[in-house]
Structure formats: C-alpha cells, structure tokens
C-alpha cells in the first residue's frame, strides 16, 4: 500500500513522448521515493486550457473538466485529483469552483455527462503536485530522503503566473511566493528569494501570435536570473519551461545575446537529491543542458 494515493491527471504535455515528458519522468521518480502512487484517470481528456476559450461556450469548456472529475470519482473514489501542469491545474480549479458554487450549472453539466453515463458529485479536490508536496508532506518530510544535497548550485525560482494567479498556493504571497525557494533549500541548493521575475508571465501562447512581446519577456526572465548569479532556473510550469528554454536561441539570433540558461523542474532537483540518475530525473531531455545537475546526478 502506497503512503499516499492520488488520481493523476497527466495533461497533454506531461505524458510520455510529449513536450514535457521529462517532467513526468522526474515526477514518477520523485513519487517513488516518497511512496506516492499516481494512478492516471482512465480515459481522461484534454482540459481545454487555452483552445477551449477560442470557440467553445462556458458550459462546454467546464464540462471537459467535469468529465475528468467524474471519471476520477467513479474509478478512483476518495482520491484527490493531481495535475503537474500549471495550465491544467488552473483550468481544473476554475471549473471545480464554478461547478461547486453554481448548482444550476452543475445540473447542466451533469445533463451533458449523462450521455456518457457519468455524473460529477464534487467529492474530489484538485491539487497541483507542489500542493501535494507542501501540504501533504511538508518541507521537513521532503528533506528526509535527500542523500545527495545540491550544494554549490544556485537556482532562480521562476513560479510564473498560472500557479500564482488567481488561486496561488495556500499561505503564499502573490507578489513574492516562496515555495520554490523553500523547495530549492530543502534539497540543499541555494535559492534566490529576491529574484524579481519570479511571478512574471513568459508570454504563454503569445510566443506564436506576438513573438516579439513574448521574447522580450523571456529575455527579462533569463537576464534577471543571470544578474542574480543563478546557475539555472527552476519552474513548476511546462509552458514556462518550454518557452524560456526554447526561445533563448531565437533571442540570441535576433538580438545578438548569448543566453544559455538551463530551465529545470522542481521534480528534477528532488529526484537528483534523492539519488536518482540523469535518466530518472529526465535530465537527458533538455535543449540547454543543465550540466551542473547532470554532473551531480552522475556522481556515486
């Protein structure tokens, strides 16, 4: 019996062979050490994080998440729904609040779900994986499995916007959330509490529609990390990770800069600190190699 069990919502990016596959790999390794069982919700569907806003009505958008909740309640009763993707978590949280507060809206959603033989009952909570770590374990418990402290590596904790607004992590400031800094310190690395871009937006989907605006923001995020002496950036968001890592080369090409800042996930830091290998931590899936973390993972 696992110490803790959750209904896992991988989302479209955080699954094998997807854009954030290394996030999933490191999360699975981290959870194995912490004795956490993540059971994927059977037949889960996309949460509609951004595309549903473009053409779907409000009911359609929220029913996408209601279906996932109903599947979790049916197949994994009593387990909280956990997402690793910030956008999935944000969208799911919004849907749950709407469904739980508006009785008529819930009835309309269940009328739609009836066609699939499902019913949303509002029993499952929705959590981001960092909430599981902080609320269900706590920093002291997370420190106990550390066998390879990340001493000598300095991380800029880039929270981004989706795990910060409008819901945020319980007890954290919206202007200066500290949970990434605390997680960094928990695994023996050095944090940068004064990092001034920690809650800035990376531009999200503007990377496609208005790349100049997005790339300006990404440059600010990376240059601030350099200015504070960071070796790497660490984030809880797959879109932030992808944007900030991928577009550095484009910014260099256009603007003559020499940005080369690795962007990692908190789960990768924890996996290495828990004794995981480069492969277990998903450190072999980066465009900008997190060399210092890779070297530490390879040490016996």
N, C-alpha and C positions, 0 to 999 in steps of 0.2 A: 504494500500500500504506500503510495507516494505521500510525502508530508503534506503537500497541498495540490489540489487538482483544479483545473480551470478549463472552460470551454474556449478553445483558441480560435480566434478569427485572424487568419494569416493576411488577408487582403491581397490585392492583385500584385503588389510589388514585392512583398515579403514572403515569397514562396520559391521553391527550387527552380532554378533557371530563369528567374525573373530579375528585375533590375536591382533588387535589394536581397538577393539570395544569401549574401554573406551576413546580412543581419539575422536572417532565420537560422543560419548555421551556428552563429555565435550564441544566439538566444537559446537554442537547443542544448548547446554545451554548457552554458551557464546554468540552465534549469536542471540539467542532470546533476551538477554538483550540489545545487540547492534542494534536490529531491522534490522538484516540481514536475507534475505531469500536465502537459498541454495536449489536450485531445481536440483536433480540428473539428469544428462544427460540420456535421455531414451535409454535403450538397450546398455549402454556403455560396452566396452570390456577392457580386461587387456591391460595395456600399454606396456607389454613385457619388463619391466625394466631390468631384467637380463637374463631370459631364452631365449629371442629372439636373444641374442648375440651368443648363443651356436650353433645354426643351421640355423637360418633364414638369408636371404640376407638383404642388406641395405634397399631396397625398401619395402620388406615385413615388416621389423621392423618399419619403419616410417609410413607405411600405417595403422598400428594398431592405431597409434595416430591420423592420418589424419581422420580416420573414426569417432573417438570421437569428433574431432573438427567439422567435417561436421554435425554430429548429433546435436551438440550444436547450430551451426549456423541455422540449419533447425527448431529445436523445441524451442530454447531459443534465438532468434535473439537479438543482441545488448548487450548480457551479456558476460562478461569475464569468461573464464573457470578457476575454482579454484580447486586446489588439496591440501589436507592436508598431503599426503605422500611425503617425500622428494625425494624418488626414482621416483615416478610418475611424480612429477613436473620437475625433472631434465631431464627425458626421453622425456617428452612432450615438454619442452623448446628446446631440441636438435632437435626434429622433426620439430617444427614450424620454427626454424631458417633455417633448410635445405629446407623445402618446400617453404618458402617465398623468399629465396635467389636464388634458382636454378629453373628457370622457366620450364626447360625440366623435372626436377624431379617432379615438381608439376603436370605437364601434365601426366606423367607416373602414379603418384599416383591416379589422378582423373580417369584415364582409368581403374585402378583396382577398384575404388569405384563405377564406373558406373554400375557394375554388381549388386550392392545393391541399385541402384537408388539414389546415393549420390554424392555430389560434394563439395570439400573443396575450400573455397573462400578466406581464410586468413583474415577474419574480426575479429575473436575473439582473444583477448590477453590471455596469460596463466600466472596465478599467483599462488604462494604458499599462504596459508592462512596468514602467517606472513606478506607477502607483502600487503595483504588487510588491515590488522591491522595498519601497519606502514604508508603506502602510502595513503590509502583511508580514514583513521580515524586520525592517529597521536596520539602520547603519551598523549597529554593533553586531547583529547576527550576520550581516553581509560580509563583515570583516573576518569572521572566524575561519572560513575556508581558504583565506589568502595564504599561499605558500611561496609566491614569487612576487613580492611587492614591486610596484612600478617606479621605484625610486630613480630620480635623475631624469624623468620625463615630465615636461610641463604642458598641460592641456588647457586650451581655451574652451570653456563650456558654452557651446552655442545651442541654446534652447530653441531658438526660432519663435514663430508666432503661434503655431497651431496647438502646442501643448501648454500654451501660456494664456491665450485669449480665445473665447471669453471665460472658459472654465478654469483652467490652470490646475496646479497640484495643490491639494489642501494644505493650508498653512503657509503657502509661499507668496512672496510679493510678486505682483505683476511686473513691476519695474526692474526688480533685481532678484529673480528666483535663484535659490542657492543649491537646489538639489543635485545638479550636475557637478557643481564644485565639491559637494559633500561626497558624492559617489567617487569622484576622482581621488579625493583624500582617503576614502575608505580602502582603496586598493593601493595606497602608498605613493601615489603620484602627487605632483604639485599642481594646484588649481590656480586660477586667475580670477578671483572674485570681482575685480574691478574692470574686467573685460567689457567694454562699452557697447559691443554689438550683440550681446548675448540674446536679446529678445527682438532683434531686427528681423524683418522679413527678407528672405532670399530672393524674392520676386516670383516664386511659385511658377504658375503657368505663363507668366509674362516672359519667361525665357524663350517662348516661341512667338508670342504675339508682339512683344515690345522688348526685344533682346537688349537694346542699349540701356533701358531703365534697369532691367534685371542685372545686367553685368556690372553696372555702376554699384549696385547694392552688394553684389558678391565681392567686388574688389574691396569695398569698405570693410566687409566682414573679415576677409583674409588679411588685409593690411593691418587692421587693428590687432589681429592675433599676432602678427609679426612684431608690431610695435610693443606688445606686452611680453615678448620673449617666448611665445608658445612654440613648442615643437610640433604640435598637432592640434586640430580642432576635434571636439567630440560632440555628438548630437544624438537626440532621440528620434529624429525625423528622417525617413528615407528620401523625401523630396529635397530637404535641405542638404542631406549628404550628397545626393546626386548632383544637384545644381552647383553647389560650392566646389565640388571636386572636378566635375566635368568641364565647367566653363573657364577654369583658370587658364588653360592652354589657349582658348579663344581670346581671352582678355590679353594674354601675352602677345599673341599675334597681332591684334588690332592696336594695342596701346604701348607696345614695347616694354612691358613689365616682365618680371622674372618670377612670377608667383609659382610656388611649388609646395603648397601646404597640404599635407595629408589630412583627410577628413574621416574620422572613425566613429563607430557606435560605442555607447557605454557598455554594451554587452560584449564587445570585443576586448575592452580593457579588463572587464571582470573575468572573462574566460582565460586570458593570459595570466592574470593574477592568481587564478585558481589552478594554474599548472597546465592549461591547455596548449596544444600545439598551434603552429601557424594555420594549418588546415582547419582545426577545430574552431579557431577564432575567426575563420573566414578572412584572414589577412592576405590570402592569395587572390583576392578578388578586387583589388584596388587599381585605379589608373595611376594615382600618385601613391607610391609605395610608402607605407608607414614603417620606415626602416628600423627606427629605434624599438618599436613594439615587436616587430618581426625578430629582431636580434635577441631580444629578451625572451621571446617565446621559444627560441631555438636553444637557449642555454639549459643545461642539465641541472 
